[in-house]
Amino acid sequence: MKRTQDAGMPSSPRVKPCLTSENLEITFGWDTARRLVRTGPGPAVRGSLVDDRLVLASRHTTVTLDAATGMLAGITHRGRAFTLSRGPLPTTGPTDPDRLTHGPDGNGYTVEAEYSGLLRHVRWSLHPSGWLQLDYRYHLTGEYDLFGVGFDHPESQVTGVTWLGHGPLRVWKNRLRGVTTDVWTKKYNDTATGADGWVYPEFKGYHADVRWACLHTTAGRITVVCEEENLYLRLFTPRFGPDPRYTAPPFPKGDLSFLDAIPAIGTKFDAPAALGPSGGPTTATGEYGRTLHFSFAP
């Protein structure tokens, strides 16, 4: 795979996420999301309130949201149930819903939720094509090991991941070197580093500067495209060997996380903060937000 650096605007590659091309040139800094995400065409998206659930339905994709909280409750695509749910929940702090509105938005359908507390705003938009757009904002100040938002997804239903970003190794805040930007694929493993499993690189952990990722599951593929740079993708929580001491950094609740900060790692003998400035917590400075696009395929 060639790497090209250019200040101009490249033409769109004719390769979808999770697929490959021998002649694909990647220019970093181009607007990935606008070239991968299709909002149409298709019949208008329908929305309805069923008991305590908001149900949005495009031609092949049905999205279910909790009408009280605005959180994702379930996805169905072409009759297959994808078990991504309970998000976007912030990694720290309360989520107190204040107001929820919903209605048609062109040929799509939009649900907006306002909150008090850490999470401030969530906007879901289901497009006629079946792409699901999530815009979220949260406000945080102070020092934290990690922060962002997360979702639930059963680990037992995941078989692998393909992503464009730094890889193939996972990273920590003070261990960001040694990876390169490319399209990477890893099969699921449950390795406990240096203890058991012995399959490397480890599947679970934090992955840096992810532009898009395709999670391979028993139901099909979940593709996520991020509009902004410097995204950390957290895949589940790894196991650690006996007596890890300072080599077992914290992980957020949930299973899949989209983060703006990740923790540092120490050694058997020294805590992360003793290893240098990058070993300390990250200072949150106010408002954070991202736009994520999800698609689902058999």
N, C-alpha and C positions, 0 to 999 in steps of 0.2 A: 504494500500500500504506500502510495506516495504522499508526502506532506508538502503543502505549498503555502507560503505566507504571502498575502497580498492585501493591499489597502482597498482594493476595488470591490465590486459586488459580483460574485460569481453566478453562473447559471445554476439552476436547480439540478441536483443529481437525481436521476431517475431510478432511485433505489429506495424502497420502503424500509422502515425500521425492521430489524430481525433478518433482513436479507443482505446479500453481499454482492460485490462487483469487483472484478480484478482490475478495472481501470478507473476506479473512483478516486478523485483528488479531493482532499478536505482542506478548505481554507477556514481557519479559525477566526471567529468574530462575526461570521455571517449569521443572519437571522434564521436559525434552524427551524424554529417552530412554524414560521409562516410558509416554509417549503414542505413541511411534512404533514401539517394538519389541514384537513379538508372540512369545511363547514357545510357543504352541500355538494350536489343537489339531492333532492328527495322530498317526499311529502312533508307537510307541516307537522311539527312535533305536538303531541297532545299532552295535556296535563290535567290531573284530577286528584281530588282529595278523597282518600278511602280510609275511613276511621282515623287513625293517628298517623297515617302515612301519606306523603305526596308521591304520586306515581307519574313519571314522565316517560313517554313512549315515542320513539322514532320508528322507522320501518323495521329494524331488526334489533334495536337495543332498548331495554326498559330499565330505568333508573328509579330506585325507591329511596326516598329521604324521610327521616324522622320529622314530622310536621311541627313538633315542639322545639327541637334543637337545631334543625337544619343540617344534621349530620347524615352522612351516607349510611343507608341501611342495607342496600343490596343492589346487584347488577344482574340482569339476564340478557344474553345475546344469542339470538337464533336458538332459543330454547335451553341454553346452557346457563347454569347459575354460577356466577363468579363471586367468590366469598370475600371480596374486598369491602370493608365496612368500618363504622365507628371512626369517621374522620371528616375533616381535619381537626384532631384534638391537639392542643398545644402540649409541649413536653413538660411544661411547668406552669403552675398557676391555674386559677379557676376559669371555667367557661360558663357564663351566665347569660342565656338568651334573653333578649329584650323584645325583639320584633321580627316577624317573618312575613315577607310578601312574595307573591308569585304571579306569573302571567305570561302570555305569549310575547315573544320578542322577534319580530319578523316571522320567519318560518321556524324559528327555534322556540324554546321555552326556558324561562329564567326563574330561579328561586334565589332570593336575597335574604340573608339573616344578619341582624345587628346584635352585638353582644356588649355587655359591660364586663370589665375584668381584663385579663390578658388578651384573649381573642377579641377582636373588634368587629370584623366584617368577613362574611363568607358569601360568595356568589357562585351558584351553579348554573351552567348554561348547556343544555343538550341541543346539539345541532342536528339538522335533518340527516346528515351523513352518519350519525351515530357517535361522533366524537363528543366527549364530555369535557367541558372546560370548567376549571376551578380557579377562582380568584380569591385570595385570602389576605388578610392583614392582621397583625398582632402588635402589641406595644409592650416593650420590655426594657427595663434599665437595671443595671447592677452587674455583678460578676456571677457567671454560671459556667459549669463544665460543658453544657450543651444546650441548644435551644432550636426550636423549629416546630413542625407539626407532624402527626403520625396517624396511621391507620392500623386496623387489625386485618390479618390474613393468616389462615392456618398454615403453619410451616410444613405440615405433612402433605400439603397439596402442591408444593413447589418442587420443580425438577431442575431448574437452572435459570440463568439470566444472561442476556446479551445487552451490552450498553456501549454508548459512545462517551468516553470520558477517560480519566486516568485509571490505569490498571496495569497488569491484572491483579495486583495486590491490593488488599485493604489498607487503610491509612489511619493514623492518629494525628492529633493536632501538631505534635512535635516529631512526627515521622511522615512527612509529606513528600520527601524525595525518594527516588528510586522507581517511580512509576512514569509511564509515558501515555500520551493521549492517542487513542486508537479505538477501533471497534473490537470489543473483547467478549468472549463467551466463557462461562464457567458452569459446570454441572454442580448440582447441589451436593454438599458434603457437610458432615457434622464434626469436623476435626477440632479437637482441643489441642491447641498449639503446644508441641513438645511433650504431650502426654499420651494421647491416643488418637486414632483416626488416620493420621499420617497421609492425608490427601491434601496436596497443596497446589495452587494457593487456596487459602481458606475461603469458603463461600460467604460466611456470615461476617458482618462487621460494617465499617464505614468506608464508602467509596467517594473519591473526590472529583469535583468539577464534572459532574454528570450532565450531559446535554439531553440525551434520551436513554431510556432503559426499557427493555422488553422482558418481563417476567414470564417464564415458562411454567405453566401450572397444569394440573390434571384436567382442568376445564377448558384450557386454551391459553392464549397469549394476552397479557395485559401490557400495553405499551403506554409509557408516560413520557411526554415531551415537556421540557421546562423552557420558558421564554427567557429567563434570566440566567446569568453565569454564576459560577462559584457555588453550585448546589452540592451538598453532601447527601448521598443516598445511603441510608442505613438499612441493611438487610438482616433482620432478626437479631437475636442475641447469642453470641458464641458461648460455648462452654469453655471453662478454664480448668487447667490441671490442679492437682492438690497443692495447697499452700502457694497460691500465685503471688501473695504479698502485694506489691505495687503494680503488677502486670495484669490486673483485671479492672480496667476502667469502667465507669458507669455507662449504662445504656438506658434509653428512655422506655417508657411504657409502650405497649403496642408491639407491632411486628415490622412494619415498613414505615420509615420516617424520611421526611424531606427537611434537611437541617441547614441552618445558617452558621452553626458552630458545633464542633465536636470536641471530645475530651482528649487530653494528652495521656501518654502511658509512661509508667516508671519502670524500674528494674526490680530484681529480687531484693535489692538493698537500699534503693533510693526512691522516694516519692517523686512524681513528675515535677513538682515545683522546685525540687533541688537540682534539677538537671539543666536549668536555664530558663530564660524568659518565656519561651514557647511552651513550657510545662505548666504554666499557671492557667487559671480560668480565663474565659473570654468576657470582655466587658460589653454588655448590651447597651446600645446608645439611643434607643427610642423605637421608632416604627419600622417594622419589617413586613414584607409582603412578596408574594410570588404568584405567577400564573402557570398552572399545570394543565396539560391536555391529556386525557385518557382515551384510549381506544381498546376495543375488545374483539378478539378473533378466535375462531375454533382452532 
